[in-house]
């Protein structure tokens, strides 16, 4: 491992950055990037660091122990990630192919740091995509079978690319904060089915898409990414759907990339997204 990403969450207090950067300096490591955020209302401090380890004077375990000791004094939570590790990501879809194609094509050009070993669906419509990209295809909606498949292929993230099925609590519990859904609507408005029809009837002037983590409460999970586009009364439902699909692809890609690059911290059903 030649690099490491550090996430630290703790009560805000003086000297946090000085203490953590001191450890990095003393172990002869180099900070490639550092971002922090303070939530004044909650008195919480958040920081993300990308560290170059190639000239380190200590083993990674020793560095980890020093950081853990600091974390105890700060009364916080610390997480270490390997940015070079490619996570295995499963795509769940129903019939809509566009968002799946978009993710797979971007991954082919190394825009995403992951492997897509499989597509899972409750229909046969998407099987052609799996053949084109030479990945596995599974047709099932049985929760135990889904979990067995995910375990067999070491799935670490599930992406719901217009997957029109309810994810069971059992699957959600096994993949807490590791299931990303794209909602074809600008949450919290227009939840549930037919958001573009709802938007059209309301005469809205913007439409959008929302990517969020899946929780037991439908469409209530922590929001990762959102985007909107302006529309007017001339736009039909079909026009809105076409524009919306483009936004959905963009938002879903950005959300998946942020997750894979360890740029997200989740706290109290809210996300802190680092640049």
Number of C-alpha atoms within 10 A of each C-alpha: 11 13 18 17 22 18 20 21 22 20 17 18 11 8 8 18 12 9 13 16 16 12 15 19 12 11 18 15 20 17 16 11 11 15 13 15 15 15 12 9 6 9 11 16 18 21 20 24 20 21 19 19 21 12 11 17 13 14 10 15 9 12 18 16 11 15 20 16 12 17 19 12 9 17 12 17 14 18 14 16 14 15 18 14 12 15 17 18 24 24 24 23 23 20 16 14 15 14 22 23 17 14 22 19 13 12 15 11 8 11 13 21 17 20 17 21 18 21 23 26 21 18 14 13 14 22 18 12 17 19 11 9 15 12 14 15 19 19 17 13 16 10 14 12 12 16 15 11 16 20 11 9 13 14 20 16 23 24 24 26 25 21 20 15 13 9 17 13 13 12 16 16 12 11 17 12 19 19 24 25 25 27 26 25 27 20 18 10 11 16 16 12 12 12 20 23 16 17 19 18 10 9 13 14 14 14 22 25 24 24 31 25 25 25 22 15 8 11 20 15 20 20 23 26 20 22 17 18 13 11 16 12 9 7 14 14 15 11 12 21 17 11 18 21 16 14 22 26 22 19 25 29 22 17 27 26 17 18 19 19 20 20 19 19 18 14 11 6 12 13 18 18 18 17 8
